[in-house]
Amino acid sequence: MQKLYFILVIVLVITACSKNDDDAVVEAPVLSITPNLTASYFQQGESPLPEVQWNGDQGKFGLENTTQGLSIDTETGQLSWDPSLPIGVHTVILFAYNEAGKDLASLTISNPFQGIFKGTYTTNISFSNTLFQIMEMVFNTDGTFSGYSQIELDDGTLLGPNYFSGNYMLLDTKMEGTFEYEDSESTNPFAADLDQQGKLTGQYSAEFLNATFELNVLIQQ
């Protein structure tokens, strides 16, 4: 009799535990993210990890929309981007989901144009013993820039640097602007094209001088 009573108690305990498990409520997750992120032009980057209340069933993450150069870790919800992320402000819809449903959250990634570009230039006026003609331009997010040009002769003599500053406008891949040399009051126009590899190719005029340049963005470590 005691043995039968013991068996009944075990059955009741197992049944109660099973009932409690069946009654466990699983709900859709609640997602919280950093709403505004800023990228650096032509640099890799990543977002902070999102915060999630999984409510009984841990699931995964995904994106409602896609953007060039942007990806998501479906296990952690962390966003990553590479140098191909386009210039501009991008709205991203991220979601967390489990078997009960999903929760969405919107964030923006701002990727303004800026950076240091360095390379060479050629002109219609040059010295026969010129070895290098170097140019550097530093672009700011407010539409201003500064830079210098310098000539190195084959005997090691340096001419310059000649400093300049100016303003620019960038529309898609087309850039236009004006600049002035430090020791001049004349305003000079320039135009350039920016490609997806971070190369800026253009031309400018300054009094009797016509020049073309090819500059590459310097990757900041």
C-alpha positions as CSV (number, residue, x, y, z in Angstrom):
1,M,0.0,0.0,0.0
2,Q,2.8,2.4,0.9
3,K,4.5,1.5,-2.4
4,L,1.3,2.4,-4.4
5,Y,0.9,5.6,-2.5
6,F,4.5,6.6,-3.3
7,I,4.0,5.9,-7.0
8,L,0.8,8.1,-7.0
9,V,2.8,10.9,-5.4
10,I,5.5,10.7,-8.1
11,V,2.9,10.7,-10.9
12,L,1.2,13.7,-9.4
13,V,4.5,15.6,-9.1
14,I,5.5,14.8,-12.7
15,T,2.0,15.8,-13.9
16,A,2.2,19.1,-12.0
17,C,5.6,19.9,-13.4
18,S,4.5,19.1,-16.9
19,K,1.5,21.3,-16.4
20,N,3.6,24.2,-15.2
21,D,5.9,23.8,-18.3
22,D,2.9,23.8,-20.6
23,D,1.5,26.9,-18.9
24,A,4.8,28.9,-19.3
25,V,3.9,32.0,-21.4
26,V,6.2,32.9,-24.3
27,E,5.8,36.4,-25.7
28,A,7.4,38.3,-28.5
29,P,10.7,40.0,-27.6
30,V,11.1,43.7,-26.8
31,L,13.9,45.4,-28.6
32,S,15.9,48.5,-27.6
33,I,18.7,49.9,-29.8
34,T,20.9,53.0,-30.1
35,P,18.9,55.2,-32.5
36,N,21.6,57.4,-34.1
37,L,25.0,56.2,-35.3
38,T,27.8,58.0,-37.1
39,A,30.2,56.3,-39.5
40,S,33.5,57.5,-40.7
41,Y,33.9,57.9,-44.5
42,F,35.5,54.8,-46.1
43,Q,36.1,53.1,-42.8
44,Q,34.8,49.9,-41.3
45,G,32.6,50.2,-38.3
46,E,30.0,48.5,-36.1
47,S,27.1,49.3,-33.8
48,P,26.7,48.7,-30.1
49,L,24.9,45.5,-29.2
50,P,21.1,45.9,-28.9
51,E,19.2,45.2,-25.7
52,V,16.5,42.6,-25.8
53,Q,13.9,41.1,-23.4
54,W,13.3,37.7,-25.0
55,N,10.3,36.9,-22.8
56,G,10.7,33.2,-22.5
57,D,12.2,32.2,-25.9
58,Q,15.5,33.6,-27.1
59,G,15.5,34.0,-30.9
60,K,17.5,35.8,-33.5
61,F,17.9,39.2,-35.3
62,G,17.3,40.4,-38.9
63,L,16.9,43.4,-41.1
64,E,13.8,44.6,-42.8
65,N,15.7,46.6,-45.4
66,T,19.2,46.3,-47.0
67,T,21.9,48.9,-47.5
68,Q,25.1,48.5,-49.5
69,G,28.0,47.6,-47.3
70,L,25.8,46.9,-44.2
71,S,25.3,43.5,-42.6
72,I,24.0,42.0,-39.3
73,D,25.1,39.3,-37.0
74,T,21.8,37.3,-36.6
75,E,22.9,35.9,-33.3
76,T,24.0,39.1,-31.5
77,G,22.1,41.8,-33.5
78,Q,25.3,43.8,-34.1
79,L,25.5,45.8,-37.3
80,S,28.7,46.1,-39.3
81,W,29.6,48.2,-42.3
82,D,32.5,48.3,-44.7
83,P,34.1,51.1,-46.9
84,S,31.4,50.6,-49.5
85,L,28.7,52.1,-47.3
86,P,27.3,55.1,-49.3
87,I,27.8,58.7,-48.2
88,G,24.6,60.1,-46.6
89,V,22.1,59.2,-43.9
90,H,20.7,55.7,-44.0
91,T,17.6,54.5,-42.1
92,V,17.8,50.9,-41.0
93,I,14.9,48.7,-39.6
94,L,16.2,46.0,-37.3
95,F,14.1,43.3,-35.7
96,A,14.4,40.6,-33.0
97,Y,12.1,37.6,-33.3
98,N,11.2,34.4,-31.5
99,E,8.4,31.8,-31.9
100,A,5.9,34.2,-30.5
101,G,6.6,37.1,-32.8
102,K,9.0,40.0,-33.5
103,D,9.7,43.6,-32.4
104,L,11.1,46.2,-34.8
105,A,13.2,49.3,-34.1
106,S,14.5,52.0,-36.4
107,L,17.9,53.6,-36.4
108,T,19.9,56.0,-38.6
109,I,23.5,55.7,-39.7
110,S,25.1,59.0,-40.8
111,N,28.1,58.6,-43.1
112,P,29.2,62.2,-44.0
113,F,32.0,62.8,-46.5
114,Q,35.2,63.8,-44.9
115,G,38.9,62.8,-44.8
116,I,42.4,63.3,-45.9
117,F,43.2,62.7,-49.6
118,K,46.8,62.6,-50.9
119,G,48.4,61.9,-54.3
120,T,50.0,63.6,-57.3
121,Y,49.1,66.3,-59.7
122,T,50.4,67.4,-63.1
123,T,50.3,70.9,-64.7
124,N,50.8,72.5,-68.1
125,I,53.8,74.3,-66.6
126,S,56.6,72.2,-65.1
127,F,60.3,72.0,-64.5
128,S,62.3,69.6,-66.7
129,N,63.9,68.1,-63.5
130,T,60.7,67.6,-61.6
131,L,60.6,64.3,-59.7
132,F,57.3,64.5,-57.9
133,Q,54.3,66.9,-57.7
134,I,52.5,66.1,-54.5
135,M,49.0,67.3,-53.4
136,E,47.0,66.8,-50.2
137,M,43.5,67.9,-49.5
138,V,41.6,67.7,-46.1
139,F,37.8,67.7,-46.5
140,N,35.6,68.7,-43.6
141,T,31.9,67.8,-43.1
142,D,30.8,71.4,-43.2
143,G,31.8,71.8,-46.9
144,T,35.2,73.4,-46.3
145,F,38.7,72.0,-47.1
146,S,42.3,72.9,-46.9
147,G,45.5,71.5,-48.4
148,Y,48.8,72.1,-50.1
149,S,50.8,71.3,-53.2
150,Q,54.5,70.7,-53.3
151,I,57.2,70.0,-56.0
152,E,60.2,67.8,-55.4
153,L,63.1,68.1,-57.9
154,D,65.4,65.3,-58.9
155,D,68.2,66.8,-56.8
156,G,66.1,66.6,-53.7
157,T,65.1,70.3,-53.7
158,L,61.6,71.0,-52.4
159,L,59.5,73.8,-53.9
160,G,56.7,74.8,-51.5
161,P,54.5,73.8,-49.9
162,N,51.9,76.1,-51.3
163,Y,48.9,76.1,-49.0
164,F,45.3,76.7,-50.1
165,S,41.8,76.5,-48.7
166,G,38.3,76.6,-50.1
167,N,34.7,75.3,-50.2
168,Y,33.2,72.4,-52.0
169,M,29.8,70.7,-52.8
170,L,29.4,67.0,-53.4
171,L,26.4,65.6,-55.2
172,D,26.5,61.8,-55.6
173,T,30.0,61.4,-57.1
174,K,30.4,64.8,-58.5
175,M,32.3,67.5,-56.7
176,E,32.6,71.2,-57.5
177,G,34.2,74.1,-55.6
178,T,36.6,77.0,-55.4
179,F,39.8,77.6,-53.5
180,E,42.4,80.3,-52.8
181,Y,46.2,80.0,-52.3
182,E,47.5,81.4,-49.0
183,D,49.4,84.2,-50.7
184,S,46.8,85.1,-53.4
185,E,43.5,86.9,-53.4
186,S,42.2,85.2,-56.6
187,T,39.5,82.5,-56.4
188,N,40.1,79.4,-58.5
189,P,37.5,76.8,-59.6
190,F,37.9,73.1,-59.5
191,A,35.9,70.0,-60.3
192,A,36.4,66.3,-59.4
193,D,34.9,62.8,-59.4
194,L,34.8,60.5,-56.4
195,D,34.7,56.8,-57.1
196,Q,33.8,53.9,-54.8
197,Q,37.5,53.1,-54.1
198,G,38.0,56.4,-52.4
199,K,39.9,58.0,-55.3
200,L,39.3,61.7,-56.1
201,T,40.2,62.7,-59.7
202,G,39.8,66.2,-60.9
203,Q,41.2,69.4,-62.5
204,Y,41.6,73.0,-61.6
205,S,42.7,76.4,-63.0
206,A,44.8,79.0,-61.3
207,E,45.7,82.1,-63.3
208,F,47.9,80.7,-66.2
209,L,48.1,77.3,-64.6
210,N,45.9,74.3,-65.6
211,A,46.3,71.1,-63.5
212,T,44.9,67.6,-63.0
213,F,45.1,65.6,-59.8
214,E,44.6,62.0,-58.6
215,L,44.2,61.7,-54.8
216,N,43.4,58.7,-52.7
217,V,41.8,58.7,-49.3
218,L,44.1,57.9,-46.4
219,I,42.8,55.2,-44.2
220,Q,42.9,56.2,-40.5
221,Q,44.1,53.5,-38.2
